[in-house]
Amino acid sequence: MTEEDDDRRGRPDGHRYDAPESEETRVSKEWVYGVLGILVIVLMILIATGKVQIFPG
């Protein structure tokens, strides 16, 4: 194929079509984002209560 053919199949923003994610991949990402969200909330609570100091002093 030529480069011109490739350009016609691409989207206007320059990215190619991405196939939909599998159910397993989607569920896995949901768990990872959930765990990261809980970790951030716990860290924010520890900083707000003074258990973890950002600037020692």
Phi and psi in radians as a Rosetta constraint file:
Dihedral C 1 N 2 CA 2 C 2 CIRCULARHARMONIC -1.652 0.35
Dihedral N 2 CA 2 C 2 N 3 CIRCULARHARMONIC 2.909 0.35
Dihedral C 2 N 3 CA 3 C 3 CIRCULARHARMONIC -1.145 0.35
Dihedral N 3 CA 3 C 3 N 4 CIRCULARHARMONIC -0.544 0.35
Dihedral C 3 N 4 CA 4 C 4 CIRCULARHARMONIC -1.135 0.35
Dihedral N 4 CA 4 C 4 N 5 CIRCULARHARMONIC -0.706 0.35
Dihedral C 4 N 5 CA 5 C 5 CIRCULARHARMONIC -1.101 0.35
Dihedral N 5 CA 5 C 5 N 6 CIRCULARHARMONIC -0.713 0.35
Dihedral C 5 N 6 CA 6 C 6 CIRCULARHARMONIC -1.102 0.35
Dihedral N 6 CA 6 C 6 N 7 CIRCULARHARMONIC -0.662 0.35
Dihedral C 6 N 7 CA 7 C 7 CIRCULARHARMONIC -1.153 0.35
Dihedral N 7 CA 7 C 7 N 8 CIRCULARHARMONIC -0.624 0.35
Dihedral C 7 N 8 CA 8 C 8 CIRCULARHARMONIC -1.191 0.35
Dihedral N 8 CA 8 C 8 N 9 CIRCULARHARMONIC -0.550 0.35
Dihedral C 8 N 9 CA 9 C 9 CIRCULARHARMONIC -1.453 0.35
Dihedral N 9 CA 9 C 9 N 10 CIRCULARHARMONIC -0.262 0.35
Dihedral C 9 N 10 CA 10 C 10 CIRCULARHARMONIC -1.322 0.35
Dihedral N 10 CA 10 C 10 N 11 CIRCULARHARMONIC 2.789 0.35
Dihedral C 10 N 11 CA 11 C 11 CIRCULARHARMONIC -1.394 0.35
Dihedral N 11 CA 11 C 11 N 12 CIRCULARHARMONIC 2.864 0.35
Dihedral C 11 N 12 CA 12 C 12 CIRCULARHARMONIC -1.066 0.35
Dihedral N 12 CA 12 C 12 N 13 CIRCULARHARMONIC -0.460 0.35
Dihedral C 12 N 13 CA 13 C 13 CIRCULARHARMONIC -1.469 0.35
Dihedral N 13 CA 13 C 13 N 14 CIRCULARHARMONIC 0.041 0.35
Dihedral C 13 N 14 CA 14 C 14 CIRCULARHARMONIC 1.657 0.35
Dihedral N 14 CA 14 C 14 N 15 CIRCULARHARMONIC -0.108 0.35
Dihedral C 14 N 15 CA 15 C 15 CIRCULARHARMONIC -1.672 0.35
Dihedral N 15 CA 15 C 15 N 16 CIRCULARHARMONIC 2.598 0.35
Dihedral C 15 N 16 CA 16 C 16 CIRCULARHARMONIC -1.482 0.35
Dihedral N 16 CA 16 C 16 N 17 CIRCULARHARMONIC 2.932 0.35
Dihedral C 16 N 17 CA 17 C 17 CIRCULARHARMONIC -1.172 0.35
Dihedral N 17 CA 17 C 17 N 18 CIRCULARHARMONIC 2.325 0.35
Dihedral C 17 N 18 CA 18 C 18 CIRCULARHARMONIC -1.837 0.35
Dihedral N 18 CA 18 C 18 N 19 CIRCULARHARMONIC 2.292 0.35
Dihedral C 18 N 19 CA 19 C 19 CIRCULARHARMONIC -1.180 0.35
Dihedral N 19 CA 19 C 19 N 20 CIRCULARHARMONIC 2.622 0.35
Dihedral C 19 N 20 CA 20 C 20 CIRCULARHARMONIC -1.061 0.35
Dihedral N 20 CA 20 C 20 N 21 CIRCULARHARMONIC 2.591 0.35
Dihedral C 20 N 21 CA 21 C 21 CIRCULARHARMONIC -1.270 0.35
Dihedral N 21 CA 21 C 21 N 22 CIRCULARHARMONIC 2.677 0.35
Dihedral C 21 N 22 CA 22 C 22 CIRCULARHARMONIC -1.303 0.35
Dihedral N 22 CA 22 C 22 N 23 CIRCULARHARMONIC 2.812 0.35
Dihedral C 22 N 23 CA 23 C 23 CIRCULARHARMONIC -1.058 0.35
Dihedral N 23 CA 23 C 23 N 24 CIRCULARHARMONIC -0.694 0.35
Dihedral C 23 N 24 CA 24 C 24 CIRCULARHARMONIC -1.104 0.35
Dihedral N 24 CA 24 C 24 N 25 CIRCULARHARMONIC -0.746 0.35
Dihedral C 24 N 25 CA 25 C 25 CIRCULARHARMONIC -1.143 0.35
Dihedral N 25 CA 25 C 25 N 26 CIRCULARHARMONIC -0.735 0.35
Dihedral C 25 N 26 CA 26 C 26 CIRCULARHARMONIC -1.113 0.35
Dihedral N 26 CA 26 C 26 N 27 CIRCULARHARMONIC -0.778 0.35
Dihedral C 26 N 27 CA 27 C 27 CIRCULARHARMONIC -1.136 0.35
Dihedral N 27 CA 27 C 27 N 28 CIRCULARHARMONIC -0.689 0.35
Dihedral C 27 N 28 CA 28 C 28 CIRCULARHARMONIC -1.082 0.35
Dihedral N 28 CA 28 C 28 N 29 CIRCULARHARMONIC -0.758 0.35
Dihedral C 28 N 29 CA 29 C 29 CIRCULARHARMONIC -1.129 0.35
Dihedral N 29 CA 29 C 29 N 30 CIRCULARHARMONIC -0.652 0.35
Dihedral C 29 N 30 CA 30 C 30 CIRCULARHARMONIC -1.066 0.35
Dihedral N 30 CA 30 C 30 N 31 CIRCULARHARMONIC -0.748 0.35
Dihedral C 30 N 31 CA 31 C 31 CIRCULARHARMONIC -1.130 0.35
Dihedral N 31 CA 31 C 31 N 32 CIRCULARHARMONIC -0.740 0.35
Dihedral C 31 N 32 CA 32 C 32 CIRCULARHARMONIC -1.124 0.35
Dihedral N 32 CA 32 C 32 N 33 CIRCULARHARMONIC -0.787 0.35
Dihedral C 32 N 33 CA 33 C 33 CIRCULARHARMONIC -1.130 0.35
Dihedral N 33 CA 33 C 33 N 34 CIRCULARHARMONIC -0.636 0.35
Dihedral C 33 N 34 CA 34 C 34 CIRCULARHARMONIC -1.118 0.35
Dihedral N 34 CA 34 C 34 N 35 CIRCULARHARMONIC -0.795 0.35
Dihedral C 34 N 35 CA 35 C 35 CIRCULARHARMONIC -1.128 0.35
Dihedral N 35 CA 35 C 35 N 36 CIRCULARHARMONIC -0.748 0.35
Dihedral C 35 N 36 CA 36 C 36 CIRCULARHARMONIC -1.111 0.35
Dihedral N 36 CA 36 C 36 N 37 CIRCULARHARMONIC -0.687 0.35
Dihedral C 36 N 37 CA 37 C 37 CIRCULARHARMONIC -1.092 0.35
Dihedral N 37 CA 37 C 37 N 38 CIRCULARHARMONIC -0.773 0.35
Dihedral C 37 N 38 CA 38 C 38 CIRCULARHARMONIC -1.119 0.35
Dihedral N 38 CA 38 C 38 N 39 CIRCULARHARMONIC -0.712 0.35
Dihedral C 38 N 39 CA 39 C 39 CIRCULARHARMONIC -1.061 0.35
Dihedral N 39 CA 39 C 39 N 40 CIRCULARHARMONIC -0.746 0.35
Dihedral C 39 N 40 CA 40 C 40 CIRCULARHARMONIC -1.137 0.35
Dihedral N 40 CA 40 C 40 N 41 CIRCULARHARMONIC -0.732 0.35
Dihedral C 40 N 41 CA 41 C 41 CIRCULARHARMONIC -1.113 0.35
Dihedral N 41 CA 41 C 41 N 42 CIRCULARHARMONIC -0.757 0.35
Dihedral C 41 N 42 CA 42 C 42 CIRCULARHARMONIC -1.093 0.35
Dihedral N 42 CA 42 C 42 N 43 CIRCULARHARMONIC -0.757 0.35
Dihedral C 42 N 43 CA 43 C 43 CIRCULARHARMONIC -1.098 0.35
Dihedral N 43 CA 43 C 43 N 44 CIRCULARHARMONIC -0.712 0.35
Dihedral C 43 N 44 CA 44 C 44 CIRCULARHARMONIC -1.115 0.35
Dihedral N 44 CA 44 C 44 N 45 CIRCULARHARMONIC -0.686 0.35
Dihedral C 44 N 45 CA 45 C 45 CIRCULARHARMONIC -1.148 0.35
Dihedral N 45 CA 45 C 45 N 46 CIRCULARHARMONIC -0.741 0.35
Dihedral C 45 N 46 CA 46 C 46 CIRCULARHARMONIC -1.109 0.35
Dihedral N 46 CA 46 C 46 N 47 CIRCULARHARMONIC -0.670 0.35
Dihedral C 46 N 47 CA 47 C 47 CIRCULARHARMONIC -1.191 0.35
Dihedral N 47 CA 47 C 47 N 48 CIRCULARHARMONIC -0.734 0.35
Dihedral C 47 N 48 CA 48 C 48 CIRCULARHARMONIC -1.165 0.35
Dihedral N 48 CA 48 C 48 N 49 CIRCULARHARMONIC -0.575 0.35
Dihedral C 48 N 49 CA 49 C 49 CIRCULARHARMONIC -1.499 0.35
Dihedral N 49 CA 49 C 49 N 50 CIRCULARHARMONIC -0.150 0.35
Dihedral C 49 N 50 CA 50 C 50 CIRCULARHARMONIC 1.578 0.35
Dihedral N 50 CA 50 C 50 N 51 CIRCULARHARMONIC 0.086 0.35
Dihedral C 50 N 51 CA 51 C 51 CIRCULARHARMONIC -1.229 0.35
Dihedral N 51 CA 51 C 51 N 52 CIRCULARHARMONIC -0.590 0.35
Dihedral C 51 N 52 CA 52 C 52 CIRCULARHARMONIC -2.054 0.35
Dihedral N 52 CA 52 C 52 N 53 CIRCULARHARMONIC 2.142 0.35
Dihedral C 52 N 53 CA 53 C 53 CIRCULARHARMONIC -1.698 0.35
Dihedral N 53 CA 53 C 53 N 54 CIRCULARHARMONIC 2.343 0.35
Dihedral C 53 N 54 CA 54 C 54 CIRCULARHARMONIC -1.462 0.35
Dihedral N 54 CA 54 C 54 N 55 CIRCULARHARMONIC -0.803 0.35
Dihedral C 54 N 55 CA 55 C 55 CIRCULARHARMONIC -2.055 0.35
Dihedral N 55 CA 55 C 55 N 56 CIRCULARHARMONIC 1.816 0.35
Dihedral C 55 N 56 CA 56 C 56 CIRCULARHARMONIC -1.123 0.35
Dihedral N 56 CA 56 C 56 N 57 CIRCULARHARMONIC 2.472 0.35
